[in-house]
Amino acid sequence: MQTILGESWRQLPSALQAHYGDGLTVEHGRMDIEYPRFMQPLFSVLHLLGALVNRSGHDLETVVEKRLAGERQHWHRSIRYADGRTLRFDSYWVAAGEHQLIEFVNPLLGLQMAPHVENGRLHYEGVRFVLKLGQLLLPIPEWLALGHTSIVEEALDERRYRMDFRLHHPLLGQIFRYSGTFSTTAQPVSTLGSDPNRTRTGL
């Protein structure tokens, strides 16, 4: 992220800089996930492809582990529901030209985004979806896929931040949102061990 933002990196509050720190970072927080009920069949299919999650919930215990490996930043997320079931989804990020990145949810499908800093907040705007075939990146316009992605991250103090992810379809309106508050540490705390109730997917 520091490379992608360039000089704008210095405008980020310390909580957001820690969020994208080098090495291993671990974040604990609570998250809400919501989407219209009529979208359930589609999200269940996307879930099988490793994209988005297909279960909503409120005030969900969430752990996010991030680490750099070469030119990739790997994200490992674990969400625990009130019934004890844990859902995990993983992805990895790569730089994509000047001031942009791609988040891949599997080896083929990714979302290209353009982050920028505005009034101390980090904003992401979706650019396009991509299909990776070997060395080729085939563009998929947002309007042909799920719609426009936007993310806002805002520092609350030196360690905590709030994030808000929204997916807005041009015809159906807002079709997906997840938001929450997190605290970042550098301690390798792992809650992602073996769990027979866990479902694995990607976002």
N, C-alpha and C positions, 0 to 999 in steps of 0.2 A: 504494500500500500504506500509506503514511503516513496518508492520509486515511481509509482503511478501518479501520485499527487504532486511530486516535485516540491517546489517552494511552498505550496499550499499546506504541506504537511505540518509546518510550524504553526499554522493557525488552529490546529486541532487541540482541544484541551487534553490534559494528561490522561484522563480516563479512556479517551478514544485512542490515543497513542499506545497505551498499554494493551488495549483490545487487539491491536495489530502488531504486537511486539514480536521480536525475534525469538527463536527457540519455541519451547512448549509454553502455552498459556492455557489456563483452565478457568472457565467462567461458570458461576452458579447463579441461577435466577428463576423467575416465575414467568410463565408465558401463557397467553390466550391464543387460541386458534379458532377461526370461524370461517364458515362458508355457507352458501344457501343449500338447503337440503336437496333441491333438485339437481345440484351438481355432484351428488354422491356417486352415481355410476361412473361419471367421467374421472373423478379423482381416484376411484378404485382401480380403473384401468391405468391411469398415470402412475399410481403407486407401484404397479407391477413393473413399470419401466424405470422406476427409480426417481420419479419426479413428483414433488409435492408430497403431502401427507393426506391420508384419507380418514382422519378421525379428528373431530373438533374437541374442544375442552377449555376450561377456565382455570386460571391460577395453577398451571401445571409446573411441577418441579422439573427444571431443565438444566442439563450440564452440557457445556460445549468445550471440547478440547481441540486446540489448533496447534499445528507444528509445520515448520518449513522443511521441505525435502528438495534440495536443488532449486529449481525454478518454480516449484509448485508449493502452494499452501494447502494443506489438508485439513478439512473440518470434519470432526466426529461429534455428532449431536445425539443426546439421549433425553427422551421425554417420558416422564412417569405419570400415569393417569391414576385417578382416585381408586380404581379397582385393582391397582397393583401392576397392571400391564405396562411394560416399557417398550416404547417405540424408538428405534434408532435410525438416523439417516445421515449419510456421509456425502461429501462432495470434495472437489479440489478446484483451486483457482489458479489461473495462469494470466500473465500480462498479455494484452492484445493491442499492440500499437500504442500510440501516444494517449495517455490518460484514460485508458480503458482496460477492462479485464473480462475474462470469460470464466463463468462457474460451470464446470462439467458435473452433471449428475450421474453420468455413466460414460464409457469410452466414446460414445457417439454423439450424445445430446448435451448442448450447453446453452447458457444464456449470457450474451454479451452486454455489459453494463458500463456506464460512464460515471464515475464518482467525481464529486466536486465539493469543496468546502464553502459554506455560506453561513455567515454569522456564527461561526464556531460549531456548526452542525455539519455532519457528513451526509450528503445527499447522493443517492444513486438513481440514475434514470436508465431504464431498459433501452437498448439500441436495437437488438434483434435476437432471435434464437438462431442457433447454428447446428448443422449436422456435419460431423467430422468424418471424412472418408479418407483414410491414409493421411496425406499431407494437405488434402483439400478441406476447406471450410466452406460449406454451402450455406448461404443465408436463407433464413426463414423469416419473413416479415412478421412483426408482432400481430398484425391484424389477421394473419392466416393461422396463428397459433392461439395462445391463451389470452393475449391482450398485452397491455402495457404494465411493466413492472416499475414500482417506485419504492425506495427505502429511505428512511430518515433515521439517523443515529444522533443522539444528543446526550452530552455529559450531564450527570446530576451532581457529582462531586468528584474528588480526585480518583476514585476507584469505580464508581457506579455509572452506568449509562442506560439510557432507554432507547429501544429500537422499535421501528414500525415498518413492516413489510406489507405492501398492498399490490394486488393484481387486478387491473381494471380492464374489462372487456368493452369494446366500443358499442356493442349492442346490449349486452346483459348487465352492464355496470360492474360494480365491485363483486368479483367472484371468489376472492380469497384474501384473507388477512391473518397475519400473526404478529403479535407485538408483546413486548415484555421488558423487564428491568433485570440487569445483570451486574455482577461484580466480578472483576478480573483479578486473578492471582497467577503466580508463576509456579505454584506447587503442583507436582504431577499427581494430583488426586484422580483416581479412576473409578468410575461407577459403571464402566462399560464391560464388565466381566460377563461370564456365561450366565444366560437367563433364558430358560425354556419358554417364557411368555413373550420374549422380545420379537418384534417384527422389524425387519431391516428394509430400508428404502433409501431414497436420496432426495436432496432438495438443492 
